[in-house]
Amino acid sequence: MGRKSQSKQSSKKNSGKENNKFIQQRRKELTILVDKVLRLTSIFQASNYVLKSWEHQLEINALIKEITNLECPQHKSAQHNRQANIDKYIKWLSENGAQFDGVEISEFEGYELGLKAKKDFKEGSLILTIPAKVMLTEKSAKESELATFITVDPLLQNMPNITLALFLLLEKNNPESFWKPYIDILPEKYSTILYFTLEEFAELKPSPVFESALKLYRSIARQYAYFYNKIHSLDLPVLKKLQDIFTFDNYRWAVSTVMTRQNNIQLADTDVTAFIPLWDMCNHEHGKITTDFNKELDQGECFALRDFKPEDQIFIFYGARPNADLFLHNGFVYPQNKHDSLSLSLGVSSSDPLREIKLSLLTKLGLAGVTHYSLYQGELPVSAELLAFIRIFNMNQEELTKWSEQGLPSDLVSSEPSSAEAVGADIDRRAYTYLLTRCVLLSISYKKSEEGTEETLHRKNIKLLKQCEVQILEGAMKYLEDTISKLPAADKPK
Ligand SMILES: C[S@@+](CC[C@H](N)C(=O)[O-])C[C@H]1O[C@@H](n2cnc3c(N)ncnc32)[C@H](O)[C@@H]1O
C-alpha cells in the first residue's frame, strides 16, 4: 500500500472518529435538553397553574428550539411535491381494489388537496370503497416489529393514536413500505398548533383555546421527551431503527398527521384507529355522517352527503364538533359551524361564604367537578348545565337552603317553563344578568386583543376562531337580554 493511500485511510479514520465524537457530543447535549423538557412538562398542574402556563411555554419553547437546532440539520426531510406523487398513488389504490370511479384528487384554494367529482353523484349514492388492506391501522402497527415495543410500553398500550404516529414514522423511513404511495402524498407540514410560533400562541388570547393549545403543546413535548428516552435506552431492534428519525420535527409531523386524518373503524368488534387512504382526502362541510365500514365486504364506504355535480368538490362531514376542536386537532376553522360552542371557565370561589352549600347542590346535580360550561351558537345558547350553575351561583343563603332540602333539584337543570316557574323569576333574573355581564366583559376583552399583521394560514385561522367566538357571545348577549326582558316583574319584597 502506497504512503498516499495510507495517509488517506488514516485521515478517513480520523474524520470518522471526529464524526463519532461530534455525534456523541450532540447526543449528550440532546439528552440534557430532553430531560429538562420532561421535568418541565411533568410539573403538577395546580389550580393557579393558568397564571404560570405562559412562562412555562416560553421555557419549553426555548428548549424545543435548541433541540430542533441540534436535530434538524441532519434530518430535515427533502421538500416533496404532493401533486407529482398523485399518479403513483392512484395506481396503487386501483391495484389494491379501491373503487373511486368519477372522482379525482385536485387542488382547491384554502383546502390544499381534496376530491373532485367528475360525474353526477346523487345524495346517498356510493362514492368510494376502500378495502381494509390499504388502511394503515393500529392493528398493522401491532402486527409489525413495533409490537416488541408496544407490549412493554404502558403509554402505547393505552394510546392507539400514539402507536399509529410511531408506526407511521417507521413506515415513512422504509423505502419498501407497502404504504409508501400513501405516505408520499401526505402534507409536508400542518396548520395544527404544534407548528405555531410563540407570537401566534399569544394571539389566541383571550380565547379559551389559548390554554387548551398550550396544554396540547406541553403534552406532545412531553411525549416526545418520554419516547426519546425510551428509544435511546431500551435495547430493542425496532428502537434502533427509530433512533435517527425520532426528532421533534418528525414527531410533531406524525402526531399532526394522526390528529388531522385518523378515523375509527370497527374491525372484528373492536374500535381501531386507522388512516383510510383517499377517504382522508375529503375536506369537511356541514352535513351528516355518510361514511361507514362494511364488515362483510371488509371495506370502508363513503356515500354522498348531498348531490355533487361534475367539478364540485366532494365533502364529508367530520362530525358535530365545535370550532375549538377543529382548530386544535385539525388546524382549520369552519365559520358556518352549526355545532359551535364557546367554553366558559366558571367555578365557586374559595372565598365565597356560601361555597360549601353551593358545592353540595352542584354535587347533587353531578356538576361538582365541572370547571367549564358551554355557550352554544344558535337559538338556545345556554346549556342546561350552565343554567343550573348560574342559578346556584347566584342564590342567597335562604334559597340555597330551600333547594338543598329537595332530593334531586332537577328543576334547576331545565329551562322548561314549568321549571322556570319553580325556580322563580328572582333567581333567574340574577342568574341571567350575571351571565350577561360575564359575556359583555368577555366580548370587550376580545376587542382589546392584539392581532399580528402578517396574514399567514395560522393567523387567518386564529382570527376566524376568535370571530366565531365573538359571534357566539353576541348571540348569547342578545338571547340573555331578551330572556331577562320577558321575565315576570320582580317579586314583591317580603
Ligand atoms: C383529512 S384531511 C383532508 C385532505 C387535506 N385537505 C389534504 O390536503 O390532505 C383534513 C385537513 O384538510 C383541511 N380541511 C378539511 N376541511 C376543511 C375546511 N372545511 N376548511 C379548511 N380546511 C379544511 C384541514 O387542513 C384538515 O386538517
The ligand as a Tripos MOL2 file, in Angstrom:
@<TRIPOS>MOLECULE
LIG
   27    29     1     0     0
SMALL
NO_CHARGES

@<TRIPOS>ATOM
      1 C1        -58.4510   14.6360    6.2580 C.3       1 LIG1
      2 S1        -57.5280   15.9520    5.6320 S.3       1 LIG1
      3 C2        -58.3390   16.3850    4.1420 C.3       1 LIG1
      4 C3        -57.3810   16.4930    2.9770 C.3       1 LIG1
      5 C4        -56.4270   17.6630    3.0440 C.3       1 LIG1
      6 N1        -57.0480   18.8680    2.5260 N.3       1 LIG1
      7 C5        -55.1360   17.3840    2.2980 C.2       1 LIG1
      8 O1        -54.6810   18.2570    1.5400 O.co2     1 LIG1
      9 O2        -54.5540   16.3330    2.5080 O.co2     1 LIG1
     10 C6        -58.0390   17.1760    6.7950 C.3       1 LIG1
     11 C7        -57.3760   18.5170    6.5930 C.3       1 LIG1
     12 O3        -57.9400   19.2000    5.4860 O.3       1 LIG1
     13 C8        -58.1320   20.5820    5.7680 C.3       1 LIG1
     14 N2        -59.5920   20.8560    5.7780 N.ar      1 LIG1
     15 C9        -60.6040   19.9720    5.8470 C.ar      1 LIG1
     16 N3        -61.7990   20.5800    5.7860 N.ar      1 LIG1
     17 C10       -61.5560   21.8920    5.7100 C.ar      1 LIG1
     18 C11       -62.3820   23.0490    5.6410 C.ar      1 LIG1
     19 N4        -63.7100   22.9920    5.6480 N.pl3     1 LIG1
     20 N5        -61.7660   24.2600    5.5680 N.ar      1 LIG1
     21 C12       -60.4150   24.3630    5.5460 C.ar      1 LIG1
     22 N6        -59.5760   23.2990    5.6220 N.ar      1 LIG1
     23 C13       -60.1340   22.0800    5.6890 C.ar      1 LIG1
     24 C14       -57.5200   20.8050    7.1370 C.3       1 LIG1
     25 O4        -56.1890   21.1780    6.9760 O.3       1 LIG1
     26 C15       -57.5990   19.4330    7.7660 C.3       1 LIG1
     27 O5        -56.6300   19.2100    8.7540 O.3       1 LIG1
@<TRIPOS>BOND
     1     1     2 1
     2     2     3 1
     3     2    10 1
     4     3     4 1
     5     4     5 1
     6     5     6 1
     7     5     7 1
     8     7     8 2
     9     7     9 1
    10    10    11 1
    11    11    12 1
    12    11    26 1
    13    12    13 1
    14    13    14 1
    15    13    24 1
    16    14    15 ar
    17    14    23 ar
    18    15    16 ar
    19    16    17 ar
    20    17    18 ar
    21    17    23 ar
    22    18    19 1
    23    18    20 ar
    24    20    21 ar
    25    21    22 ar
    26    22    23 ar
    27    24    25 1
    28    24    26 1
    29    26    27 1
@<TRIPOS>SUBSTRUCTURE
     1 LIG1         1 GROUP 0 **** ****
